[in-house]
């Protein structure tokens, strides 16, 4: 039996990037490795996840963020 707010692997794979990002930010309030593949599919969600959850650079998602209008904000907000 799943705990409250626990999500199955199938639900994670079906989740939109925004839903995965919001789940990590608003429900579990910490890094959520299982949902990162979904989050990384959208540059805005990946940028928000790095800023709000990781609170630093997210190297795995940088290639997709770099190709978007969010790259400048990402670089400014998450300087080393």
C-alpha contacts under 8 A as a table, 3 or more apart, distances in Angstrom:
res1	aa1	res2	aa2	distance
2	X	6	X	5.80
2	X	7	X	7.68
3	X	6	X	5.28
5	X	27	X	7.69
7	X	11	X	6.10
7	X	12	X	6.61
8	X	11	X	5.17
8	X	12	X	6.34
9	X	12	X	5.07
9	X	13	X	6.27
10	X	13	X	5.17
10	X	14	X	6.25
11	X	14	X	5.10
11	X	15	X	6.06
12	X	15	X	5.09
12	X	20	X	7.55
12	X	34	X	7.41
12	X	35	X	6.23
12	X	38	X	7.58
13	X	38	X	7.05
15	X	19	X	6.11
15	X	20	X	6.15
15	X	38	X	6.72
16	X	19	X	5.18
16	X	20	X	6.23
16	X	38	X	6.38
16	X	39	X	7.52
17	X	20	X	5.20
17	X	21	X	6.14
17	X	38	X	4.89
17	X	39	X	4.19
17	X	40	X	7.00
17	X	41	X	6.23
17	X	42	X	5.99
17	X	45	X	6.34
18	X	21	X	5.11
18	X	22	X	6.05
18	X	39	X	6.76
18	X	42	X	7.86
18	X	45	X	5.93
19	X	22	X	5.14
19	X	23	X	5.98
20	X	23	X	5.09
20	X	24	X	6.28
20	X	35	X	5.78
20	X	36	X	7.62
20	X	38	X	6.41
20	X	39	X	5.81
21	X	24	X	5.26
21	X	25	X	6.13
21	X	35	X	7.79
21	X	39	X	5.74
21	X	45	X	6.16
21	X	46	X	7.82
21	X	48	X	7.74
21	X	49	X	6.17
22	X	25	X	4.96
22	X	26	X	5.56
22	X	27	X	7.50
23	X	26	X	5.41
23	X	27	X	5.10
23	X	28	X	6.61
23	X	29	X	7.95
24	X	27	X	5.86
24	X	28	X	5.22
24	X	29	X	5.46
24	X	30	X	6.00
24	X	31	X	6.48
24	X	32	X	5.90
24	X	35	X	7.93
24	X	53	X	7.49
25	X	28	X	6.54
25	X	29	X	4.74
25	X	30	X	6.65
25	X	49	X	7.71
25	X	52	X	7.21
25	X	53	X	6.49
26	X	29	X	5.67
28	X	32	X	7.83
29	X	53	X	7.31
30	X	53	X	5.83
30	X	54	X	7.82
31	X	53	X	5.73
31	X	54	X	6.31
32	X	35	X	5.64
32	X	36	X	6.48
33	X	36	X	5.25
34	X	37	X	7.23
35	X	38	X	5.50
35	X	39	X	6.38
36	X	39	X	4.93
36	X	40	X	5.90
37	X	40	X	5.29
37	X	41	X	6.85
38	X	41	X	5.65
39	X	42	X	6.22
39	X	45	X	5.88
39	X	46	X	5.60
39	X	49	X	7.53
40	X	43	X	6.84
40	X	45	X	7.12
40	X	46	X	5.07
40	X	60	X	7.94
40	X	61	X	5.52
40	X	64	X	7.51
41	X	46	X	7.41
41	X	64	X	7.48
42	X	45	X	5.41
42	X	46	X	5.99
42	X	64	X	7.40
42	X	65	X	7.93
43	X	46	X	5.01
43	X	47	X	6.02
43	X	61	X	7.84
43	X	64	X	5.69
43	X	65	X	4.59
43	X	68	X	6.41
43	X	70	X	6.96
44	X	47	X	5.11
44	X	48	X	6.17
44	X	65	X	7.32
44	X	70	X	6.44
45	X	48	X	5.02
45	X	49	X	5.96
46	X	49	X	5.04
46	X	50	X	6.17
46	X	61	X	6.32
46	X	65	X	6.98
47	X	50	X	5.21
47	X	51	X	6.15
47	X	65	X	6.69
47	X	70	X	7.04
47	X	74	X	6.11
48	X	51	X	5.01
48	X	52	X	5.68
48	X	53	X	7.67
49	X	52	X	5.28
49	X	53	X	5.10
49	X	54	X	6.44
50	X	53	X	5.75
50	X	54	X	4.77
50	X	55	X	5.62
50	X	56	X	5.70
50	X	57	X	5.94
50	X	58	X	5.55
51	X	54	X	6.23
51	X	55	X	4.71
51	X	56	X	6.06
51	X	57	X	7.74
51	X	74	X	7.75
51	X	77	X	7.25
51	X	78	X	6.91
52	X	55	X	5.52
54	X	57	X	7.36
54	X	58	X	7.29
55	X	78	X	7.56
56	X	78	X	5.43
56	X	79	X	7.84
56	X	80	X	7.88
57	X	78	X	5.93
57	X	79	X	7.83
57	X	80	X	7.84
58	X	61	X	5.65
58	X	62	X	6.36
59	X	62	X	5.18
59	X	63	X	7.97
60	X	63	X	7.31
61	X	64	X	5.76
61	X	65	X	6.36
62	X	65	X	4.97
62	X	66	X	5.74
63	X	66	X	5.18
63	X	67	X	6.72
64	X	67	X	5.45
64	X	68	X	6.99
65	X	68	X	5.35
65	X	69	X	7.86
65	X	70	X	6.26
65	X	71	X	5.47
65	X	74	X	7.81
66	X	69	X	7.88
66	X	70	X	7.42
66	X	71	X	4.89
67	X	71	X	7.14
68	X	71	X	5.87
69	X	72	X	6.95
70	X	73	X	5.36
70	X	74	X	6.06
71	X	74	X	5.00
71	X	75	X	6.14
72	X	75	X	5.22
72	X	76	X	6.19
73	X	76	X	5.08
73	X	77	X	5.86
74	X	77	X	5.29
74	X	78	X	5.80
75	X	78	X	5.43
75	X	79	X	5.82
76	X	79	X	5.83
